[in-house]
């Protein structure tokens, strides 16, 4: 049976289908992009309080000032009211459009070396990839999940390494261009009442006080985070795929629920593996708000370990995990509704 590709936002990773790059869907590309952007915007807005709590826990939590989720939310409301829980959400939503444009533009140029999904299935006699083959579009880092299909059935393909590097290049290009928006998002999320008049005022203050280099703080841990994220994400996805095949079910056409759970679990596992680097990135981006903060990646690592120990590298993990289910569910439903509203027809094989 034919199934439709869906969008999934796990709160940190925005996953979109690569089926829109196929020739029969070219005319409706803008509809797919609009549907995905709307799904991401609604899911991020719905989970914005958890996102703000996560950033505050990452930056300000310590042994002497340990912030639980509920106490953190309470202090945020006391400082700026209920509306303050959505600080930084505007730029977080605004980032979706350039992320989409960059990712699709780059990936379209390197889309499996010009192969279609049918052609991929002929390599080494591998089974055809699922209609749910997806491309991970990350807030911080990701790899095209279509590489997962490759690792299953085309490991001996001589161009595999090139395609894997192409996916990494897409991520690097995207994050290089998006990093200034990430810095602005972190600063706006952490801002106190009256600190900034808005997005432009925040950007101007950063440039005046810290220079343009401040817009690329956290860039190194962001790039390094690709490695543990991609490896863990890939390993968990393949494990789930192996277990699904062992169960006797047809992996070439899994149900929407199976695909949703597989992508959610693998992406969440990848987030957990790369979380220390994500935390360090956030602290580096927020260093202007911290007294005596160290601007280097190793300095931030050392500061966290000396003050909080190894558990300090996982501060804020609770709201990160709590975001997964609501963000995924909201984005899944909104994307489906948007496709129907815009009259998008995805042809099944």
DAVENQUI-V745035 format. One record per residue. N is the residue number from 1. RES is the residue in one small letter. BURIAL is # if it has 9 or more other C-alpha atoms within 8 Angstrom, else .. Layout:
BEGIN
n=N res=RES burial=BURIAL
n=N res=RES burial=BURIAL
END
This chain:
BEGIN
n=1 res=x burial=.
n=2 res=x burial=.
n=3 res=x burial=#
n=4 res=x burial=.
n=5 res=x burial=#
n=6 res=x burial=#
n=7 res=x burial=#
n=8 res=x burial=#
n=9 res=x burial=#
n=10 res=x burial=#
n=11 res=x burial=#
n=12 res=x burial=#
n=13 res=x burial=#
n=14 res=x burial=#
n=15 res=x burial=#
n=16 res=x burial=#
n=17 res=x burial=#
n=18 res=x burial=#
n=19 res=x burial=#
n=20 res=x burial=#
n=21 res=x burial=#
n=22 res=x burial=#
n=23 res=x burial=.
n=24 res=x burial=.
n=25 res=x burial=#
n=26 res=x burial=#
n=27 res=x burial=.
n=28 res=x burial=#
n=29 res=x burial=#
n=30 res=x burial=.
n=31 res=x burial=#
n=32 res=x burial=#
n=33 res=x burial=#
n=34 res=x burial=.
n=35 res=x burial=#
n=36 res=x burial=#
n=37 res=x burial=#
n=38 res=x burial=#
n=39 res=x burial=#
n=40 res=x burial=#
n=41 res=x burial=#
n=42 res=x burial=#
n=43 res=x burial=#
n=44 res=x burial=#
n=45 res=x burial=#
n=46 res=x burial=.
n=47 res=x burial=#
n=48 res=x burial=#
n=49 res=x burial=#
n=50 res=x burial=#
n=51 res=x burial=#
n=52 res=x burial=#
n=53 res=x burial=#
n=54 res=x burial=#
n=55 res=x burial=#
n=56 res=x burial=#
n=57 res=x burial=#
n=58 res=x burial=#
n=59 res=x burial=#
n=60 res=x burial=.
n=61 res=x burial=#
n=62 res=x burial=#
n=63 res=x burial=.
n=64 res=x burial=.
n=65 res=x burial=.
n=66 res=x burial=.
n=67 res=x burial=#
n=68 res=x burial=.
n=69 res=x burial=#
n=70 res=x burial=.
n=71 res=x burial=.
n=72 res=x burial=#
n=73 res=x burial=#
n=74 res=x burial=.
n=75 res=x burial=.
n=76 res=x burial=#
n=77 res=x burial=#
n=78 res=x burial=.
n=79 res=x burial=.
n=80 res=x burial=#
n=81 res=x burial=#
n=82 res=x burial=.
n=83 res=x burial=.
n=84 res=x burial=#
n=85 res=x burial=#
n=86 res=x burial=#
n=87 res=x burial=#
n=88 res=x burial=#
n=89 res=x burial=#
n=90 res=x burial=.
n=91 res=x burial=#
n=92 res=x burial=#
n=93 res=x burial=#
n=94 res=x burial=.
n=95 res=x burial=#
n=96 res=x burial=#
n=97 res=x burial=.
n=98 res=x burial=#
n=99 res=x burial=#
n=100 res=x burial=#
n=101 res=x burial=.
n=102 res=x burial=#
n=103 res=x burial=#
n=104 res=x burial=.
n=105 res=x burial=.
n=106 res=x burial=#
n=107 res=x burial=#
n=108 res=x burial=.
n=109 res=x burial=.
n=110 res=x burial=#
n=111 res=x burial=.
n=112 res=x burial=.
n=113 res=x burial=.
n=114 res=x burial=.
n=115 res=x burial=#
n=116 res=x burial=.
n=117 res=x burial=.
n=118 res=x burial=.
n=119 res=x burial=.
n=120 res=x burial=#
n=121 res=x burial=#
n=122 res=x burial=#
n=123 res=x burial=#
n=124 res=x burial=.
n=125 res=x burial=.
n=126 res=x burial=#
n=127 res=x burial=.
n=128 res=x burial=#
n=129 res=x burial=#
n=130 res=x burial=#
n=131 res=x burial=#
n=132 res=x burial=#
n=133 res=x burial=#
n=134 res=x burial=#
n=135 res=x burial=#
n=136 res=x burial=#
n=137 res=x burial=#
n=138 res=x burial=#
n=139 res=x burial=.
n=140 res=x burial=#
n=141 res=x burial=#
n=142 res=x burial=#
n=143 res=x burial=#
n=144 res=x burial=#
n=145 res=x burial=#
n=146 res=x burial=#
n=147 res=x burial=#
n=148 res=x burial=#
n=149 res=x burial=#
n=150 res=x burial=#
n=151 res=x burial=.
n=152 res=x burial=#
n=153 res=x burial=#
n=154 res=x burial=#
n=155 res=x burial=.
n=156 res=x burial=.
n=157 res=x burial=.
n=158 res=x burial=.
n=159 res=x burial=.
n=160 res=x burial=#
n=161 res=x burial=.
n=162 res=x burial=.
n=163 res=x burial=#
n=164 res=x burial=#
n=165 res=x burial=.
n=166 res=x burial=#
n=167 res=x burial=#
n=168 res=x burial=#
n=169 res=x burial=.
n=170 res=x burial=#
n=171 res=x burial=#
n=172 res=x burial=#
n=173 res=x burial=#
n=174 res=x burial=#
n=175 res=x burial=#
n=176 res=x burial=.
n=177 res=x burial=.
n=178 res=x burial=#
n=179 res=x burial=#
n=180 res=x burial=#
n=181 res=x burial=#
n=182 res=x burial=#
n=183 res=x burial=#
n=184 res=x burial=#
n=185 res=x burial=#
n=186 res=x burial=#
n=187 res=x burial=#
n=188 res=x burial=#
n=189 res=x burial=#
n=190 res=x burial=#
n=191 res=x burial=#
n=192 res=x burial=.
n=193 res=x burial=.
n=194 res=x burial=.
n=195 res=x burial=.
n=196 res=x burial=#
n=197 res=x burial=.
n=198 res=x burial=.
n=199 res=x burial=#
n=200 res=x burial=.
n=201 res=x burial=#
n=202 res=x burial=#
n=203 res=x burial=#
n=204 res=x burial=.
n=205 res=x burial=.
n=206 res=x burial=#
n=207 res=x burial=#
n=208 res=x burial=.
n=209 res=x burial=.
n=210 res=x burial=.
n=211 res=x burial=.
n=212 res=x burial=.
n=213 res=x burial=.
n=214 res=x burial=#
n=215 res=x burial=#
n=216 res=x burial=#
n=217 res=x burial=#
n=218 res=x burial=#
n=219 res=x burial=#
n=220 res=x burial=#
n=221 res=x burial=#
n=222 res=x burial=#
n=223 res=x burial=#
n=224 res=x burial=#
n=225 res=x burial=#
n=226 res=x burial=#
n=227 res=x burial=.
n=228 res=x burial=#
n=229 res=x burial=#
n=230 res=x burial=#
n=231 res=x burial=#
n=232 res=x burial=#
n=233 res=x burial=#
n=234 res=x burial=#
n=235 res=x burial=#
n=236 res=x burial=#
n=237 res=x burial=#
n=238 res=x burial=#
n=239 res=x burial=.
n=240 res=x burial=#
n=241 res=x burial=#
n=242 res=x burial=.
n=243 res=x burial=.
n=244 res=x burial=#
n=245 res=x burial=#
n=246 res=x burial=.
n=247 res=x burial=.
n=248 res=x burial=.
n=249 res=x burial=.
n=250 res=x burial=.
n=251 res=x burial=#
n=252 res=x burial=.
n=253 res=x burial=#
n=254 res=x burial=#
n=255 res=x burial=.
n=256 res=x burial=.
n=257 res=x burial=.
n=258 res=x burial=.
n=259 res=x burial=#
n=260 res=x burial=#
n=261 res=x burial=.
n=262 res=x burial=#
n=263 res=x burial=#
n=264 res=x burial=#
n=265 res=x burial=#
n=266 res=x burial=#
n=267 res=x burial=#
n=268 res=x burial=#
n=269 res=x burial=#
n=270 res=x burial=#
n=271 res=x burial=#
n=272 res=x burial=#
n=273 res=x burial=#
n=274 res=x burial=#
n=275 res=x burial=#
n=276 res=x burial=#
n=277 res=x burial=#
n=278 res=x burial=#
n=279 res=x burial=#
n=280 res=x burial=#
n=281 res=x burial=#
n=282 res=x burial=#
n=283 res=x burial=#
n=284 res=x burial=#
n=285 res=x burial=#
n=286 res=x burial=#
n=287 res=x burial=#
n=288 res=x burial=.
n=289 res=x burial=.
n=290 res=x burial=.
n=291 res=x burial=.
n=292 res=x burial=.
n=293 res=x burial=.
n=294 res=x burial=#
n=295 res=x burial=#
n=296 res=x burial=.
n=297 res=x burial=#
n=298 res=x burial=.
n=299 res=x burial=#
n=300 res=x burial=#
n=301 res=x burial=#
n=302 res=x burial=.
n=303 res=x burial=#
n=304 res=x burial=#
n=305 res=x burial=#
n=306 res=x burial=.
n=307 res=x burial=.
n=308 res=x burial=#
n=309 res=x burial=#
n=310 res=x burial=.
n=311 res=x burial=.
n=312 res=x burial=#
n=313 res=x burial=#
n=314 res=x burial=#
n=315 res=x burial=#
n=316 res=x burial=#
n=317 res=x burial=#
n=318 res=x burial=#
n=319 res=x burial=#
n=320 res=x burial=#
n=321 res=x burial=.
n=322 res=x burial=#
n=323 res=x burial=#
n=324 res=x burial=#
n=325 res=x burial=.
n=326 res=x burial=#
n=327 res=x burial=#
n=328 res=x burial=#
n=329 res=x burial=#
n=330 res=x burial=#
n=331 res=x burial=#
n=332 res=x burial=#
n=333 res=x burial=#
n=334 res=x burial=#
n=335 res=x burial=#
n=336 res=x burial=#
n=337 res=x burial=.
n=338 res=x burial=#
n=339 res=x burial=#
n=340 res=x burial=.
n=341 res=x burial=.
n=342 res=x burial=.
n=343 res=x burial=.
n=344 res=x burial=#
n=345 res=x burial=.
n=346 res=x burial=.
n=347 res=x burial=.
n=348 res=x burial=.
n=349 res=x burial=.
END
